[in-house]
């Protein structure tokens, strides 16, 4: 918290075994009011099991240094609407209860994101066992920082965060 910029945010990616413990600690450190979101990174990869629901997501906790002053570049992370949604709005003027979104501009992603894991055959693969996809890191970086901002990844791992930050002028 001490090293975050005044308008900075912290993203902590965890699996279901640890997320609840870490959230309690971050609430104590940042204050519950500075908790902004819990994002879900969904993927389909890895072992299948018949003894429990297979875990196919990680949790991303988002905390702000100052809940009144933070970066959220919503237009930098918009995505196209689902084709079914587009068809619904074309078919009926009553869709959306008369409120038609700007279908060309796209929508703000929900709090669950599907990005495939970086598998052995992907071009971006570095060999680091818990490497995150560049697309996942790009969404986080574009939404929560501006050009020339400093982006830090204190665990660094595969270097994906640094690579994506540099590609985007951070």
LUMMI-804078 format. One line per field, with one value per residue (C-alpha): residue number from 0; residue in one letter; x, y, z. Coordinates in pm, 1 decimal, padded with zeros to 6 digits. Each point is the difference from the previous one (the first is absolute). Layout:
BEGIN
n <- NUM  ...
res <- A  ...
xx <- X  ...
yy <- Y  ...
zz <- Z  ...
//
This chain:
BEGIN
n <- 0  1  2  3  4  5  6  7  8  9  10  11  12  13  14  15  16  17  18  19  20  21  22  23  24  25  26  27  28  29  30  31  32  33  34  35  36  37  38  39  40  41  42  43  44  45  46  47  48  49  50  51  52  53  54  55  56  57  58  59  60  61  62  63  64  65  66  67  68  69  70  71  72  73  74  75  76  77  78  79  80  81  82  83  84  85  86  87  88  89  90  91  92  93  94  95  96  97  98  99  100  101  102  103  104  105  106  107  108  109  110  111  112  113  114  115  116  117  118  119  120  121  122  123  124  125  126  127  128  129  130  131  132  133  134  135  136  137  138  139  140  141  142  143  144  145  146  147  148  149  150  151  152  153  154  155  156  157  158  159  160  161  162  163  164  165  166  167  168  169
res <- X  X  X  X  X  X  X  X  X  X  X  X  X  X  X  X  X  X  X  X  X  X  X  X  X  X  X  X  X  X  X  X  X  X  X  X  X  X  X  X  X  X  X  X  X  X  X  X  X  X  X  X  X  X  X  X  X  X  X  X  X  X  X  X  X  X  X  X  X  X  X  X  X  X  X  X  X  X  X  X  X  X  X  X  X  X  X  X  X  X  X  X  X  X  X  X  X  X  X  X  X  X  X  X  X  X  X  X  X  X  X  X  X  X  X  X  X  X  X  X  X  X  X  X  X  X  X  X  X  X  X  X  X  X  X  X  X  X  X  X  X  X  X  X  X  X  X  X  X  X  X  X  X  X  X  X  X  X  X  X  X  X  X  X  X  X  X  X  X  X
xx <- 00000.0  00281.2  00160.3  -00322.1  -00054.5  -00274.9  -00236.1  00143.5  -00165.4  00111.6  -00103.0  00062.3  -00059.1  -00072.2  -00171.5  -00298.8  00216.2  00148.4  -00221.0  -00213.2  00302.2  00171.0  -00316.8  -00026.9  00365.4  -00041.5  -00317.2  00206.0  00284.8  -00197.6  -00334.0  -00316.5  -00109.0  00300.2  -00104.6  -00120.5  -00069.6  00047.1  00061.9  -00017.4  00245.0  -00167.2  00185.4  -00036.5  00320.9  00150.4  -00114.0  -00353.8  -00137.3  -00304.5  00023.9  -00071.4  -00077.0  00317.2  00152.6  00015.7  00042.4  00221.3  -00108.2  00145.6  -00046.5  00014.4  00082.5  00043.1  00230.8  -00267.7  -00358.3  -00073.9  00306.4  00093.8  00056.3  -00268.9  00028.6  -00329.2  00013.0  00339.6  -00139.2  -00341.6  -00080.7  -00251.8  -00348.0  -00092.9  -00159.9  -00315.6  -00028.3  00041.4  -00271.7  -00235.1  00034.6  -00046.3  -00311.0  -00187.9  -00016.9  -00113.6  00322.9  00182.1  -00331.0  00031.7  00360.2  00228.3  00369.7  00259.2  00042.9  00290.2  00199.0  -00027.8  -00048.0  00200.2  00113.0  -00178.2  00183.7  00071.5  00242.3  00074.7  00357.2  00161.0  00304.1  00338.3  00039.8  00317.9  -00053.5  -00090.7  00245.5  00014.1  00103.8  00320.7  -00001.1  -00088.3  -00256.1  -00254.9  00037.2  -00301.6  -00134.4  00107.2  -00365.9  -00090.7  00285.5  -00076.2  -00357.5  00118.8  00277.5  -00208.2  -00289.1  00201.9  00293.2  00080.9  00285.4  00331.0  -00135.4  00214.5  -00132.7  00156.5  -00024.3  00178.1  00011.1  00074.6  00001.9  -00000.5  00035.8  -00339.3  -00107.1  00318.9  -00024.2  -00364.1  00063.8  00289.9  -00205.1  -00263.9  00231.7  00015.9
yy <- 00000.0  00234.9  -00017.2  00040.6  00327.5  00219.6  -00123.0  -00352.9  -00336.6  -00345.4  -00320.5  -00324.4  -00325.9  -00306.9  -00335.7  -00110.8  -00144.8  00333.1  00282.6  00033.2  00018.1  00263.1  00208.7  00030.1  00111.4  00252.3  00137.2  00062.6  00158.7  00215.6  00029.1  -00170.1  00319.1  -00028.0  -00342.1  00064.8  -00337.9  -00369.3  -00111.1  -00357.9  -00126.3  -00307.1  -00252.9  -00357.9  -00187.8  -00268.5  -00306.1  -00129.1  -00153.3  -00206.5  00062.6  00375.8  00296.3  00054.8  00339.2  00198.4  00357.5  00226.5  00300.8  00347.1  00239.2  00369.3  00261.0  00374.3  00224.3  00270.9  -00094.7  00355.9  00036.0  -00289.9  -00086.3  -00195.1  00035.6  -00161.7  00086.6  -00167.5  -00341.6  -00006.0  -00313.8  -00079.8  -00104.2  -00364.2  -00069.9  -00118.6  00336.3  00183.8  -00216.7  00067.2  00376.4  -00020.8  -00216.5  00203.0  00370.4  -00105.8  -00189.0  00153.7  00148.6  00271.3  00085.0  -00082.9  -00008.2  00133.5  -00330.3  00126.8  00115.0  -00335.5  -00086.3  00011.0  -00353.3  -00158.4  -00114.1  -00343.7  -00034.5  -00299.9  -00017.7  -00333.0  -00094.6  00015.7  -00359.5  -00173.6  00078.1  00369.0  00242.9  00218.0  -00293.9  00057.5  -00326.4  00160.6  -00233.0  00263.2  00240.1  00224.9  00078.3  00329.2  00082.1  -00027.9  00225.1  00246.1  00047.5  00067.0  00237.1  00198.7  00038.9  00101.3  00206.0  00280.3  00035.0  00064.0  -00135.4  -00242.0  -00355.9  -00236.1  -00376.2  -00095.6  -00368.7  00046.7  -00372.2  -00031.4  00373.3  00026.3  00305.2  00189.3  -00095.3  00110.2  00319.3  00091.9  -00077.2  00242.9  00287.4  -00068.2
zz <- 00000.0  00088.2  -00347.1  -00200.9  -00183.2  00142.3  -00275.5  -00004.8  00022.3  00107.4  -00176.8  00188.8  -00188.0  00213.3  -00017.8  00206.2  00277.4  00110.3  -00125.2  00313.3  00232.2  -00213.3  -00032.8  00378.2  00017.5  -00282.6  00162.7  00312.8  -00196.1  -00245.4  00180.4  -00121.0  -00174.2  -00235.8  -00126.0  -00358.1  -00163.2  00003.0  -00356.8  -00118.2  -00259.5  -00151.3  -00212.6  -00115.9  00041.3  00215.6  00183.8  00008.6  00315.9  00087.3  00374.7  00008.9  -00223.0  -00203.2  00086.8  -00324.0  00122.7  00205.3  00203.0  -00046.5  00291.2  -00089.8  00264.0  -00037.7  00193.1  -00003.9  -00087.5  -00116.1  -00223.9  -00224.0  -00365.7  -00183.5  -00377.6  -00088.1  -00369.7  -00038.8  00093.0  -00164.4  -00192.6  -00275.1  00101.2  -00038.0  -00340.7  00180.4  00175.3  -00330.8  -00158.3  00291.7  -00036.5  -00377.8  00039.9  00258.9  00086.0  00348.0  00070.9  00293.0  00119.9  -00263.2  00085.6  -00289.7  00087.9  -00240.0  -00178.6  -00210.5  00303.8  00172.8  00362.6  00317.5  00086.8  00293.8  00310.6  -00148.6  -00286.9  -00216.5  -00123.9  -00090.0  00203.8  -00170.1  -00111.2  -00114.0  -00366.6  00027.4  -00158.8  00312.8  00219.2  00199.6  00193.5  00334.3  00162.7  00109.2  -00291.7  -00055.1  -00348.1  -00154.5  -00076.3  00369.7  00105.3  -00279.4  00119.8  00354.6  -00107.0  -00250.4  00242.7  00303.7  -00126.3  -00240.6  -00247.1  00177.2  00331.0  00196.2  00013.4  00252.3  00026.3  00319.3  -00083.8  -00372.4  -00083.9  -00377.2  -00061.4  -00173.5  00202.2  -00084.1  -00367.9  -00031.0  00197.5  -00231.2  -00313.0  00128.4  00094.0  00369.9
//
